[in-house]
Amino acid sequence: MDETLFYKWGGGIDPAFPEIVEAQDAYLVTADGDRLVDAAAGAAVANLGHSVPGVGSVAADQLSEVAYISTSHFAHEAPERLTDRLVEMTPDGLSAAFLVGSGSEANETAFKLARAYHHATGNPEKHAVIGRWQSYHGATLGALSASGNTSRRSLYSPQLNEWPHIPPAYPYRWPYEGSPQEQAIAAAGELETAILQVGPENVAAFVAEPVSGASIPAAHPDPAYYREIRRICDEYDVLFIADEVMTGFGRTGEPFAVDRYGVVPDMMSLGKGITAGYAPLAATMVSEGIARAFDADDGASFWHGHTFSANPVSSAIGCHVLEQYGPDVFETGRERGRALEAALEALVDHPMVGDFRRAGAMIGIEFVADRESKEPFDPSLSVGRRVYEEAMDRGVYTYPGSGSVDGHRGDHLMLAPPLTIGEEAIETIGRAVRESVEAVHHEVGGVVRADGG
Ligand SMILES: Cc1ncc(COP(=O)(O)O)c(C=O)c1O
């Protein structure tokens, strides 16, 4: 039931969900008067907390000036200003933005652009998008086709494109031998194998979360991995799409996760932190080479868009939010990430914790029944979910997940609080999560299968 999000169908959203009536800084207040620490920034969205000043007046001004235009026929300064700022912030080499309304749309746009670009540049067969297992790129059918999140895919598999998937960038469970660099290069080599299997003439793009999000939170490889990915993509004329919907805007310690590796993608999908939750907005950043294929007088056309693409109100709010991001905020995020790790230090060697990983202000805690063999718990024990519930009882909202091992087995918890979270809230998270893991360990410790075997 936790993914049931219908309002007004059979009585509304899951009645067990607490109703939130107020949100301030890193705190959410429920209708029952409970004050929760938002240790997941919603869904890794509210990077700047829930009370950034000035958003209301920016929205009101834009609404009274120009609330909506159709981007099929008109231009407006707010989306232009937003695009300029995005181009300025993102890595050099990305020089244009296609503005949409959600992360899924940003990825759909990237996938269609990849096909349209190759078609326009003399490679009309290139169409497939290679993704990775244990990844998530969105809920729409194209985005889900590239995603490797088995549980979110399974019901819809007859409707999905049969695009290849390679193993995830998941050092904790890699089977490769050698130094971290050698393992990283071997893992990246899976892309070359997949391209050769499908035929380079058929492959348009490769999409990856540079630091994994909800499916294997905070998993990240040695930088050699992405350097090798870049090399392979260049060799086979495959566009590299970095899905930074969750990792963008300081989440992993750098402005963008690719900055950790010194690699520039051909396209970058942005969402979530782009407005930090103050309006629905997302963007597909594209390289100059791609933009030029469509911009020239005799260039190809890219017929694509949504009614709310480049929405003026979302764009104005986006501009205001982007002004808040700067070196200070990113440094604060790194420092708060380290403080949160310190508050959770007792878990690093906990018998139920197989892997404790951090990238900036994103932490992934992977639970195992046996640390030595890395054996996960029986999925029916719902270990991640139980830790989540225990933490909620202690006033802390976290982001649980499962399926990290093979899409079915594997439990984890993601922590991704606002980058600006205060010390007191960090202490509360630390205490609540430590106690919650301890409580669940007490119930299921040493139990691998639900029948106790
Ligand atoms: C990495 C990543 N890509 C894409 C999406 C989809 O974004 P949206 O839910 O805004 O469509 C998500 C959402 O969680 C995500 O984490």
The ligand as an SDF file (V2000), in Angstrom:
LIG
                    3D

 16 16  0  0  0  0  0  0  0  0999 V2000
   17.5860    9.1310  -10.0900 C   0  0  0  0  0  0  0  0  0  0  0  0
   16.1510    9.4340  -10.3950 C   0  0  0  0  0  0  0  0  0  0  0  0
   15.7970    9.6390  -11.6690 N   0  0  0  0  0  0  0  0  0  0  0  0
   14.5210    9.9220  -12.0010 C   0  0  0  0  0  0  0  0  0  0  0  0
   13.5340    9.9900  -11.0520 C   0  0  0  0  0  0  0  0  0  0  0  0
   12.1220   10.2850  -11.4510 C   0  0  0  0  0  0  0  0  0  0  0  0
   11.8010   11.5890  -11.0980 O   0  0  0  0  0  0  0  0  0  0  0  0
   10.2550   12.0090  -10.9330 P   0  0  0  0  0  0  0  0  0  0  0  0
    9.7060   11.2170   -9.8040 O   0  0  0  0  0  0  0  0  0  0  0  0
   10.3360   13.4920  -10.6520 O   0  0  0  0  0  0  0  0  0  0  0  0
    9.5870   11.7300  -12.2200 O   0  0  0  0  0  0  0  0  0  0  0  0
   13.8600    9.7700   -9.7060 C   0  0  0  0  0  0  0  0  0  0  0  0
   12.8190    9.8250   -8.6660 C   0  0  0  0  0  0  0  0  0  0  0  0
   12.9600    9.3790   -7.5760 O   0  0  0  0  0  0  0  0  0  0  0  0
   15.2110    9.4890   -9.3710 C   0  0  0  0  0  0  0  0  0  0  0  0
   15.5790    9.2640   -8.1070 O   0  0  0  0  0  0  0  0  0  0  0  0
  1  2  1  0
  2  3  1  0
  2 15  2  0
  3  4  2  0
  4  5  1  0
  5  6  1  0
  5 12  2  0
  6  7  1  0
  7  8  1  0
  8  9  2  0
  8 10  1  0
  8 11  1  0
 12 13  1  0
 12 15  1  0
 13 14  2  0
 15 16  1  0
M  END
$$$$
